[in-house]
Amino acid sequence: MAIKRCCACVGWWQVENFTVSLSDGRALCYLVHHYNSAVLPRHQIRDQTFLSCGVARPSLEDGDSRTWTAADVDELLANEKFNFKLLYDAVSTEYCCSCAGASVN
């Protein structure tokens, strides 16, 4: 509920299916950004992921209209991993935890 409400507030990002929307890390990053943009600035979130390209997980052999290269696949995977690391780093900081009154340990 909080993610859907948060994403509705930003207006430029749509969450339709939480299983898919959470899969590339962007929804959780946007949630943290929405509530504390000092901890996770918007410009650090990488938007180019498999989900943003409209494909769940392309393989190099897919009959997709776009030709996927190994570099494309590697870049999109790297962006997803980066988003999760960015999220982890943001919620692991002392500043964030002290603001929320919670501990990640």
Order of alpha helices (4+ residues) and beta strands (2+ residues): alpha-alpha-alpha-alpha-alpha
